[in-house]
Amino acid sequence: MNDKPFLQTLAHTLRVQRWDDHRYYHHSRINQSLHLLSAIFFLISYAMLFFNPAMAALLAWCVSMTSRQAGHFFFEPRGYDHINQASDEHKEEIKIGYNIQRKIVLLAIWVAIPAALWLQPSLFGLIQPAADLQGWLHDVGIAWLALGVAGLVFRVLQLWIQQDLMTGVAWMTKILTDPFHDIMLYHKAPLYLLRGELIDPMNHVSHDLHAKHS
């Protein structure tokens, strides 16, 4: 891998991370459908970044992130994964991105930011205090945007230290392009839900794992 060109190595690492993310953490059709909803609103937020970054962040966090994380927290099975032959504890331990524990910390900061700006609009003199509700929402949006960037950078640095820089760069690339990939991957999930299928049988995963073992 180290002898391959950078872009080829990045593409391979990204492909592995995407495949592992799908097969380990997206069995629920409800979770998949919520990821589809999340992806659509993330793409809208991406477009809004160019003319209203504060509102883009509000939309991304309040709609995209909440729907995405609700899928993981409330609908994704947490028992033993017979398809991948892995316990939930093992999957949480090897997760490249934000596992449940890390997500709880990140979401706690997310919730604390509006409260902090409400109680201390100037953030102890660091910013110009908002004069009305619209100004407060703008400050919250900008703070949430900063939190998103900080969350990305922090995890990349963690992965660089724990594994290598390529793992971190590939993960950041994955996160930023997930909305496009999720639409491609999960656009049929609502149809399966309407047919009463709550869990993806993951036949393609079983076939791939069987082929590798063979």
Secondary structure by P-SEA (a helix, b strand, c coil): cccccaaaaaaaaaaaaaaaaaacccccaaaaaaaaaaaaaaaaaaaaccccaaaaaaaaaacaaaaaaaaaaccccccccccccccaaaaaaacccccaaaaaaaaaaaaaaaaaaaacccccccccccccaaaaaaaaaaaaaaaaaaaaaaaaaaaaaaccaaaaaaaaaaaaaaaaaaaacccaaaaaaaaccccccaaaaaaaaaaaac
